[in-house]
Amino acid sequence: MPSEEQVKDYILQQLATGKNILKIRQNLINANWSPAAVDKLLDEVLTVKKSQTKSKPNTDNFIHFWLHSISGIILHPNEFFQNLPELKFGKIILISLLNFLVPILVNVAITSLYVLLLPFLAFFVGFGIGISLLYVLVVGIPTAILSLFVGAAYLHLFVKLFKGKGTYKKSLEIVAFSSAASLLGLIPILGVIAAIIFTIRAQIKGIATLHQMTSKKAAIVLLTSWILPTILIGIYLLFVFLA
């Protein structure tokens, strides 16, 4: 049987690859280590790791924190969620709104370039931009906020069905911050595909970290939340077709 130091090295290696701590614990128990001994070693490793971990990002500078959240979600989602500071609901909502508004404003800016290239379209382009911005202000923003809370509630329902331990606020943070990956949609051609892939990746890491479950179980939670409505819609359409 390996020594305690070797087991500690194993724990650190597994944590570095993003492996969930509950999965590591179960692997060690399956390897004939007693639960008490495993918990003791995990506690020692996590205590040392916590002292070495980078401090949580400063949220006082909101724009800086928002930019940090984008890079964190896209590049290191597991580390980002592990070091996520305690946030008020207002900041979570603002983060989500920025992720929603920035692609719209970038597209408006690109559309405005047509005025420079084709001045005779200035009136039509300006009118279209004005109507679009008014729609975003009156309809888009309230809808985005409502979608954030409803989407988080829907995700949290499945998290609880699979015995997740986090609160509703944690699910809200997962939905809000993972939306940063949608900014990849601004990249031509493959941007939309990249946005979908990185959003899924971020949500799986977020569920696993904030709700204390394995990445595999988190993926099942996310997949189930997609499959169930698809089945229900299919059943409804079948009844409509047969009626």
Backbone bond lengths (Angstrom), bond angles and torsions (degrees), N, CA, C in turn:
res aa  C-N    CA-C-N  psi(-1)  N-CA   C-N-CA  omega(-1)  CA-C   N-CA-C  phi
1 M - - - 1.470 - - 1.533 109.16 -
2 P 1.309 118.66 136.34 1.466 121.31 -178.68 1.529 111.91 -64.28
3 S 1.326 115.56 156.93 1.463 120.89 179.37 1.530 110.23 -75.11
4 E 1.335 114.95 168.08 1.463 119.39 179.77 1.527 111.05 -62.35
5 E 1.327 117.35 -37.68 1.470 120.59 179.54 1.529 110.92 -64.35
6 Q 1.329 116.49 -37.96 1.462 120.20 177.54 1.534 110.94 -66.49
7 V 1.323 115.38 -38.10 1.466 119.37 177.95 1.532 110.23 -66.31
8 K 1.334 116.41 -39.58 1.471 119.81 177.45 1.534 110.99 -61.78
9 D 1.335 115.35 -41.24 1.469 119.70 177.19 1.529 110.26 -62.22
10 Y 1.324 115.87 -40.70 1.468 120.97 178.17 1.528 110.63 -61.42
11 I 1.334 116.54 -43.95 1.460 121.02 -179.97 1.527 110.29 -61.40
12 L 1.331 116.06 -45.42 1.468 120.70 179.68 1.526 111.57 -62.50
13 Q 1.324 116.56 -40.90 1.470 120.66 178.89 1.525 110.95 -63.65
14 Q 1.333 116.12 -42.44 1.462 120.53 -179.73 1.526 111.21 -67.12
15 L 1.326 116.76 -40.62 1.461 120.72 177.81 1.523 111.06 -64.09
16 A 1.325 116.41 -37.26 1.467 121.17 -179.55 1.524 111.90 -65.40
17 T 1.340 116.98 -28.61 1.467 120.41 178.91 1.523 112.36 -86.35
18 G 1.353 115.93 -0.43 1.460 119.58 178.58 1.514 114.11 91.77
19 K 1.316 117.06 8.81 1.466 120.83 -179.13 1.528 110.29 -67.25
20 N 1.314 116.84 136.78 1.457 121.81 -179.20 1.522 110.69 -68.61
21 I 1.327 116.20 141.85 1.464 121.28 -174.76 1.532 112.25 -64.02
22 L 1.331 117.09 -31.54 1.467 119.57 178.92 1.529 111.05 -67.89
23 K 1.337 115.01 -35.45 1.469 119.45 178.07 1.526 110.15 -68.59
24 I 1.340 116.03 -40.67 1.472 119.92 178.04 1.521 109.89 -61.22
25 R 1.321 115.94 -44.41 1.470 120.82 -179.79 1.517 110.89 -59.36
26 Q 1.333 116.40 -45.68 1.461 120.39 -178.29 1.527 111.66 -65.73
27 N 1.346 116.33 -37.92 1.473 119.87 178.45 1.523 110.91 -61.46
28 L 1.331 116.40 -40.77 1.468 119.90 -179.71 1.526 111.47 -69.36
29 I 1.323 117.00 -38.13 1.468 120.40 177.31 1.529 110.01 -65.25
30 N 1.341 115.52 -39.64 1.466 119.56 177.16 1.524 111.76 -64.71
31 A 1.352 115.60 -23.48 1.475 120.51 178.81 1.532 111.20 -89.92
32 N 1.341 115.90 20.50 1.478 123.10 174.21 1.521 115.01 75.37
33 W 1.321 117.33 21.46 1.457 120.85 170.48 1.526 107.98 -90.04
34 S 1.314 117.00 137.41 1.467 119.93 -178.79 1.529 109.41 -70.15
35 P 1.348 116.92 147.36 1.468 120.06 178.63 1.532 113.10 -54.07
36 A 1.326 117.36 -38.81 1.470 120.88 -179.44 1.527 110.77 -64.58
37 A 1.335 116.13 -42.68 1.465 120.02 179.93 1.522 111.03 -67.51
38 V 1.318 115.80 -39.79 1.472 120.59 178.70 1.522 110.59 -63.11
39 D 1.335 116.39 -45.68 1.471 120.65 -179.97 1.519 111.16 -61.93
40 K 1.327 116.91 -37.88 1.463 121.42 179.17 1.529 110.53 -64.31
41 L 1.329 116.61 -46.12 1.458 120.70 -179.82 1.533 111.55 -66.71
42 L 1.319 115.76 -41.07 1.468 119.44 177.80 1.523 110.80 -61.44
43 D 1.319 115.84 -42.28 1.462 120.22 -179.67 1.529 110.51 -62.94
44 E 1.323 117.47 -41.23 1.466 121.21 179.69 1.523 111.13 -65.76
45 V 1.330 116.09 -43.59 1.469 120.10 -179.55 1.521 111.05 -65.49
46 L 1.333 116.33 -45.58 1.468 120.44 -177.72 1.522 111.74 -67.18
47 T 1.331 117.03 -32.55 1.467 120.25 177.85 1.520 110.56 -64.47
48 V 1.351 115.64 -44.67 1.462 120.32 178.32 1.520 110.54 -67.01
49 K 1.326 115.65 -43.68 1.469 120.62 -178.09 1.528 110.78 -63.00
50 K 1.335 115.78 -38.24 1.459 119.78 -179.31 1.518 111.44 -64.36
51 S 1.335 116.04 -36.71 1.464 120.02 -179.96 1.524 111.35 -70.69
52 Q 1.349 116.02 -23.71 1.457 120.51 -179.31 1.521 112.67 -95.30
53 T 1.329 116.10 -13.10 1.458 120.41 -176.19 1.519 111.10 -67.94
54 K 1.304 115.92 144.14 1.460 120.53 176.43 1.520 109.43 -60.04
55 S 1.323 114.90 146.50 1.466 118.87 178.40 1.514 110.11 -64.16
56 K 1.306 115.26 153.26 1.457 120.09 -179.31 1.528 109.63 -64.04
57 P 1.333 117.74 144.53 1.466 120.28 -177.17 1.526 112.11 -60.96
58 N 1.329 115.31 144.61 1.453 121.83 179.42 1.530 109.34 -77.04
59 T 1.319 116.46 126.52 1.466 120.30 -178.26 1.519 112.83 -98.82
60 D 1.350 117.38 2.93 1.464 119.78 -179.09 1.528 111.16 -64.85
61 N 1.334 115.74 -42.27 1.468 120.56 174.12 1.520 107.35 -87.22
62 F 1.325 116.70 97.07 1.462 120.66 -169.18 1.529 112.20 -64.03
63 I 1.336 117.21 -44.71 1.470 120.16 -178.20 1.527 110.26 -62.78
64 H 1.319 116.45 -41.86 1.474 120.03 177.74 1.526 110.76 -61.54
65 F 1.331 116.41 -42.11 1.460 119.98 179.22 1.527 110.94 -66.13
66 W 1.325 116.36 -38.75 1.468 120.25 178.53 1.529 110.35 -62.05
67 L 1.332 116.85 -45.98 1.467 120.57 178.54 1.525 110.59 -63.45
68 H 1.340 116.24 -38.00 1.467 120.84 176.59 1.530 110.24 -62.38
69 S 1.328 116.97 -39.22 1.467 120.34 -178.91 1.530 111.14 -66.12
70 I 1.339 117.08 -35.48 1.470 120.45 179.00 1.527 110.39 -64.59
71 S 1.337 116.12 -50.44 1.468 119.31 -179.82 1.529 111.01 -64.94
72 G 1.343 116.50 -37.84 1.456 119.98 179.55 1.518 112.68 -64.33
73 I 1.322 117.06 -45.15 1.466 121.58 -179.24 1.511 111.58 -64.99
74 I 1.320 117.25 -39.38 1.460 120.80 -176.34 1.535 111.85 -79.42
75 L 1.331 116.91 -40.07 1.465 120.35 -173.24 1.529 113.93 -97.06
76 H 1.338 116.85 -43.90 1.470 120.04 -174.85 1.534 110.49 -138.96
77 P 1.321 118.34 67.08 1.474 119.97 -176.09 1.521 114.33 -61.53
78 N 1.339 116.72 -36.02 1.458 119.92 -179.19 1.531 110.52 -63.75
79 E 1.314 116.14 -47.79 1.460 121.29 179.52 1.530 110.68 -66.28
80 F 1.336 116.09 -38.09 1.462 119.84 -179.56 1.523 111.20 -60.77
81 F 1.325 116.90 -48.79 1.469 119.88 -178.42 1.531 111.54 -69.32
82 Q 1.320 117.55 -32.28 1.459 120.10 177.75 1.526 111.49 -63.97
83 N 1.339 117.03 -34.73 1.458 122.02 -176.53 1.523 113.17 -103.12
84 L 1.320 116.84 14.16 1.464 120.34 -178.02 1.530 109.78 -67.53
85 P 1.334 117.71 123.67 1.471 119.67 179.70 1.519 111.57 -75.24
86 E 1.312 116.04 168.26 1.462 121.12 176.68 1.524 108.48 -71.14
87 L 1.317 116.17 126.62 1.468 120.79 -176.03 1.522 111.13 -122.79
88 K 1.332 115.32 149.51 1.456 120.23 173.12 1.528 109.04 -79.96
89 F 1.320 115.63 157.92 1.467 120.32 -177.52 1.531 111.11 -58.37
90 G 1.341 116.94 -36.05 1.457 120.51 -178.20 1.517 112.60 -58.93
91 K 1.336 117.49 -42.64 1.458 120.91 -179.74 1.516 111.63 -70.35
92 I 1.318 116.26 -35.09 1.474 119.43 177.62 1.528 109.81 -63.66
93 I 1.332 116.08 -42.62 1.466 120.70 179.38 1.521 110.86 -64.86
94 L 1.347 117.23 -42.78 1.464 121.20 179.86 1.524 112.01 -62.66
95 I 1.330 115.95 -39.89 1.469 120.01 177.02 1.523 109.83 -59.53
96 S 1.323 115.97 -47.38 1.463 120.96 -179.51 1.528 111.17 -62.21
97 L 1.338 116.84 -41.66 1.468 120.92 -179.70 1.527 111.62 -65.63
98 L 1.318 116.77 -39.96 1.468 119.58 177.80 1.526 110.80 -62.37
99 N 1.326 116.07 -43.34 1.465 119.99 178.23 1.525 111.48 -63.71
100 F 1.321 116.32 -28.55 1.468 121.64 177.95 1.526 111.64 -79.23
101 L 1.343 116.82 -39.93 1.464 120.88 -171.97 1.524 114.10 -82.85
102 V 1.323 117.29 -34.26 1.465 119.85 -174.48 1.532 112.85 -57.76
103 P 1.351 119.98 -48.13 1.473 118.46 177.33 1.526 112.80 -59.06
104 I 1.329 116.80 -36.52 1.462 120.31 178.96 1.518 110.47 -64.70
105 L 1.344 117.31 -46.36 1.462 121.59 -178.73 1.527 111.28 -66.30
106 V 1.330 117.21 -35.71 1.471 120.09 177.01 1.523 110.36 -64.91
107 N 1.326 116.98 -42.59 1.470 120.37 178.04 1.521 111.66 -65.25
108 V 1.343 117.03 -35.76 1.463 120.57 176.04 1.519 110.28 -63.87
109 A 1.328 116.23 -42.41 1.468 120.56 179.35 1.525 111.10 -63.04
110 I 1.336 116.13 -41.86 1.468 119.77 178.90 1.526 110.44 -64.69
111 T 1.329 116.28 -42.43 1.471 120.63 178.58 1.524 110.77 -61.38
112 S 1.328 116.02 -36.70 1.466 120.31 -179.20 1.518 111.85 -63.27
113 L 1.321 116.91 -24.42 1.467 119.76 179.40 1.524 111.55 -64.28
114 Y 1.334 116.76 -24.62 1.454 119.47 178.38 1.520 111.32 -61.77
115 V 1.334 116.62 -28.62 1.458 120.89 179.42 1.526 109.85 -64.86
116 L 1.337 116.24 -37.43 1.464 119.79 179.43 1.521 111.24 -71.26
117 L 1.325 115.57 -35.83 1.459 119.87 -178.38 1.521 112.06 -80.95
118 L 1.337 115.45 -36.51 1.477 121.18 -177.43 1.529 109.26 -130.64
119 P 1.343 117.52 80.59 1.472 121.34 -174.65 1.528 114.12 -56.69
120 F 1.330 117.37 -30.26 1.460 119.46 -177.78 1.532 112.32 -68.40
121 L 1.346 116.35 -11.53 1.468 119.91 177.25 1.530 112.46 -94.75
122 A 1.327 116.38 4.96 1.460 121.11 -173.60 1.526 112.27 -54.51
123 F 1.327 117.10 -45.61 1.466 120.22 -177.26 1.525 110.77 -63.85
124 F 1.331 116.14 -47.56 1.464 120.25 -176.25 1.533 111.53 -67.17
125 V 1.354 115.32 -41.77 1.453 119.02 178.85 1.524 110.72 -65.70
126 G 1.336 116.17 -44.84 1.466 120.48 179.10 1.515 112.16 -61.50
127 F 1.315 116.58 -41.28 1.462 120.87 179.46 1.533 110.31 -64.86
128 G 1.333 115.67 -43.31 1.461 120.08 179.78 1.519 111.94 -63.72
129 I 1.335 116.58 -41.21 1.464 121.01 179.09 1.527 110.25 -65.20
130 G 1.336 116.10 -42.89 1.465 120.53 179.89 1.522 112.11 -60.40
131 I 1.327 116.27 -45.12 1.470 120.93 179.15 1.525 110.42 -64.23
132 S 1.346 116.03 -41.48 1.468 120.24 -179.01 1.519 111.31 -63.56
133 L 1.335 116.60 -44.77 1.463 120.27 -179.56 1.528 111.44 -66.10
134 L 1.333 116.26 -37.48 1.466 119.89 177.40 1.522 110.44 -64.16
135 Y 1.323 116.30 -41.36 1.466 121.12 178.59 1.530 110.45 -62.95
136 V 1.339 115.93 -43.50 1.472 119.95 178.92 1.516 110.53 -61.28
137 L 1.338 116.38 -42.35 1.463 121.20 -177.44 1.530 111.40 -67.05
138 V 1.328 116.69 -44.81 1.464 121.24 -173.74 1.526 112.34 -83.66
139 V 1.326 116.56 -38.70 1.462 120.62 -173.49 1.538 112.07 -111.79
140 G 1.332 115.93 -46.50 1.458 120.12 -172.29 1.516 114.61 -62.00
141 I 1.337 117.04 -49.18 1.464 120.29 -177.34 1.526 112.26 -64.99
142 P 1.346 119.38 -49.30 1.474 118.23 176.89 1.526 112.72 -59.31
143 T 1.337 116.21 -38.63 1.462 119.87 179.41 1.522 111.23 -65.87
144 A 1.340 116.13 -39.33 1.470 120.20 179.36 1.527 111.12 -63.79
145 I 1.326 116.67 -40.71 1.465 120.63 179.30 1.526 110.55 -66.38
146 L 1.330 115.90 -44.53 1.463 120.27 178.49 1.525 110.71 -62.46
147 S 1.332 116.25 -41.69 1.470 120.48 179.97 1.525 111.32 -63.97
148 L 1.331 116.07 -35.59 1.462 120.10 178.29 1.521 111.20 -60.93
149 F 1.335 116.80 -49.33 1.460 120.54 -176.99 1.534 111.95 -71.19
150 V 1.331 116.66 -39.68 1.468 119.80 179.17 1.529 110.28 -68.93
151 G 1.342 116.08 -43.25 1.466 119.91 179.00 1.517 112.16 -61.72
152 A 1.337 116.34 -39.64 1.462 120.27 178.62 1.522 110.95 -67.46
153 A 1.330 116.57 -39.29 1.467 120.46 178.79 1.530 110.45 -64.61
154 Y 1.334 115.63 -40.57 1.459 120.36 179.48 1.528 110.32 -64.70
155 L 1.339 116.69 -45.83 1.460 120.53 178.06 1.524 110.75 -62.43
156 H 1.328 116.30 -41.56 1.467 120.76 -176.83 1.533 111.51 -64.72
157 L 1.323 116.39 -31.51 1.466 120.46 176.84 1.523 110.36 -58.93
158 F 1.316 116.87 -45.85 1.464 120.68 -178.96 1.530 111.20 -73.61
159 V 1.330 116.30 -33.45 1.466 119.88 175.69 1.524 109.87 -58.57
160 K 1.328 116.39 -45.33 1.460 120.55 -179.18 1.523 111.67 -69.28
161 L 1.323 117.11 -33.56 1.465 120.08 177.26 1.531 111.01 -62.19
162 F 1.329 115.41 -29.43 1.464 120.35 179.67 1.528 111.77 -102.42
163 K 1.345 115.84 22.81 1.470 122.56 172.23 1.533 114.00 66.41
164 G 1.329 116.90 32.22 1.458 119.82 174.06 1.521 110.55 -66.51
165 K 1.332 117.28 150.63 1.462 120.69 -171.61 1.532 113.74 -103.95
166 G 1.316 118.23 -11.93 1.458 120.41 -176.69 1.517 113.15 -77.86
167 T 1.336 115.61 169.85 1.468 121.87 179.52 1.525 110.87 -88.35
168 Y 1.330 114.95 173.48 1.470 120.34 176.27 1.525 111.04 -59.27
169 K 1.319 116.26 -35.94 1.468 120.31 179.86 1.525 110.95 -59.92
170 K 1.317 117.05 -35.43 1.464 120.73 178.20 1.531 110.66 -64.90
171 S 1.322 116.23 -40.12 1.468 119.72 177.19 1.526 110.15 -65.65
172 L 1.334 116.59 -36.60 1.463 121.54 177.27 1.526 109.96 -62.21
173 E 1.324 116.62 -42.08 1.464 120.91 179.00 1.527 111.07 -64.69
174 I 1.319 116.86 -39.07 1.466 120.88 179.40 1.523 110.75 -61.42
175 V 1.337 116.38 -47.83 1.466 120.68 -179.42 1.523 110.89 -65.78
176 A 1.335 116.77 -44.07 1.469 121.12 -177.12 1.526 111.86 -64.92
177 F 1.325 117.23 -50.28 1.461 119.89 -174.14 1.525 112.31 -75.77
178 S 1.332 117.77 -34.73 1.467 118.89 179.61 1.523 112.02 -66.37
179 S 1.347 116.77 -19.19 1.467 119.69 178.21 1.523 111.62 -66.90
180 A 1.340 117.89 -13.09 1.468 121.07 176.62 1.518 111.11 -60.12
181 A 1.335 116.26 -30.30 1.467 120.18 -179.76 1.524 111.69 -64.75
182 S 1.342 117.27 -19.80 1.466 120.11 179.27 1.526 111.43 -65.19
183 L 1.336 116.77 -20.34 1.466 120.41 178.54 1.528 111.39 -64.54
184 L 1.329 116.54 -21.75 1.465 119.84 176.23 1.524 111.00 -65.18
185 G 1.331 116.33 -19.68 1.460 120.24 178.02 1.518 113.43 -63.26
186 L 1.330 117.39 -14.79 1.464 121.34 177.62 1.524 111.95 -73.78
187 I 1.335 116.29 -17.54 1.462 120.51 178.99 1.533 108.41 -73.01
188 P 1.318 117.89 129.88 1.482 120.15 -179.01 1.524 112.55 -61.15
189 I 1.303 115.42 150.98 1.471 126.96 172.81 1.533 113.32 69.06
190 L 1.325 118.27 -72.65 1.460 121.04 -173.75 1.525 113.14 -97.46
191 G 1.323 116.96 3.39 1.457 120.48 -175.59 1.515 114.09 -60.51
192 V 1.316 117.13 -42.18 1.466 120.81 -177.59 1.525 110.75 -65.37
193 I 1.330 116.03 -42.90 1.469 120.03 178.56 1.532 110.30 -62.97
194 A 1.338 115.83 -43.55 1.467 119.95 178.92 1.522 110.84 -62.44
195 A 1.333 116.78 -40.26 1.467 121.06 -179.94 1.525 111.06 -61.08
196 I 1.323 116.76 -42.70 1.466 121.05 -179.99 1.533 110.52 -65.10
197 I 1.330 116.29 -47.03 1.465 120.97 -177.89 1.526 110.74 -62.10
198 F 1.332 117.14 -47.00 1.460 120.49 -176.69 1.533 112.10 -71.95
199 T 1.333 116.96 -28.71 1.467 119.90 175.29 1.528 110.15 -66.89
200 I 1.329 116.39 -45.77 1.464 121.12 177.98 1.526 110.34 -60.16
201 R 1.324 116.57 -46.33 1.468 121.66 178.91 1.526 111.41 -58.75
202 A 1.324 116.50 -45.75 1.467 120.70 -178.89 1.523 111.12 -64.89
203 Q 1.326 117.38 -40.24 1.457 120.13 -178.64 1.527 111.35 -68.53
204 I 1.314 117.38 -38.23 1.463 120.31 177.61 1.531 109.99 -63.81
205 K 1.335 116.95 -46.23 1.461 120.70 178.95 1.527 111.16 -63.72
206 G 1.341 115.65 -38.87 1.459 119.95 179.58 1.515 112.51 -65.96
207 I 1.316 116.72 -44.30 1.469 121.05 178.25 1.519 110.64 -62.07
208 A 1.346 115.87 -45.78 1.468 120.26 -178.68 1.528 111.30 -62.26
209 T 1.327 116.89 -42.74 1.467 120.76 -175.50 1.523 112.47 -76.98
210 L 1.319 116.99 -51.51 1.466 120.69 -173.23 1.525 113.44 -79.40
211 H 1.337 116.71 -21.38 1.465 119.63 179.48 1.529 112.50 -110.97
212 Q 1.339 115.77 8.19 1.468 122.43 171.76 1.526 113.11 54.85
213 M 1.309 115.37 63.15 1.463 120.96 173.78 1.518 108.52 -143.16
214 T 1.327 116.79 169.15 1.460 120.13 179.78 1.531 109.98 -70.17
215 S 1.339 115.56 159.01 1.467 120.40 178.14 1.528 110.95 -63.00
216 K 1.347 115.99 -36.03 1.465 119.91 178.78 1.533 110.66 -63.52
217 K 1.323 116.04 -43.81 1.460 120.31 179.64 1.524 110.47 -67.23
218 A 1.340 116.65 -37.49 1.463 120.79 177.94 1.523 110.89 -63.22
219 A 1.339 116.42 -39.00 1.464 120.61 177.79 1.526 110.72 -64.68
220 I 1.328 116.47 -37.64 1.474 120.78 177.93 1.527 110.21 -65.66
221 V 1.343 116.48 -40.21 1.463 120.82 177.36 1.525 110.03 -57.89
222 L 1.325 116.00 -48.75 1.464 120.99 -177.96 1.524 111.26 -65.53
223 L 1.323 116.35 -43.79 1.466 120.93 -179.52 1.528 110.69 -63.61
224 T 1.330 117.17 -42.35 1.462 121.13 179.63 1.524 111.32 -63.65
225 S 1.323 116.33 -37.38 1.471 119.93 179.89 1.518 111.55 -66.14
226 W 1.343 117.33 -22.73 1.468 120.58 176.27 1.524 111.07 -88.13
227 I 1.331 116.56 -40.42 1.467 120.23 -173.44 1.522 111.85 -68.79
228 L 1.346 116.99 -42.92 1.463 120.48 -175.71 1.525 113.17 -56.21
229 P 1.348 119.80 -51.46 1.468 118.34 178.92 1.528 113.00 -63.69
230 T 1.344 116.15 -31.66 1.466 119.41 177.88 1.524 110.46 -63.68
231 I 1.340 116.07 -42.42 1.468 120.68 177.96 1.527 110.86 -64.16
232 L 1.328 116.38 -44.64 1.464 120.61 -179.27 1.527 111.59 -62.77
233 I 1.329 115.97 -42.12 1.464 119.83 178.01 1.521 110.36 -64.72
234 G 1.350 116.12 -40.06 1.461 120.33 178.44 1.519 111.79 -62.61
235 I 1.341 116.88 -42.18 1.470 120.85 178.30 1.532 110.16 -63.97
236 Y 1.339 116.28 -43.08 1.470 120.26 -179.86 1.532 110.52 -61.80
237 L 1.338 116.50 -45.58 1.468 120.29 -179.49 1.526 111.08 -64.83
238 L 1.341 116.32 -34.51 1.457 120.52 178.21 1.527 110.23 -64.41
239 F 1.335 116.10 -44.85 1.476 119.90 178.60 1.539 110.55 -64.19
240 V 1.335 116.61 -38.97 1.466 120.18 178.86 1.523 110.31 -64.10
241 F 1.339 114.95 -41.79 1.469 120.01 -179.29 1.519 111.49 -66.32
242 L 1.356 116.15 -37.77 1.467 119.80 -176.35 1.527 112.42 -83.20
243 A 1.322 116.53 -15.93 1.479 119.93 -177.50 1.520 111.73 -67.59
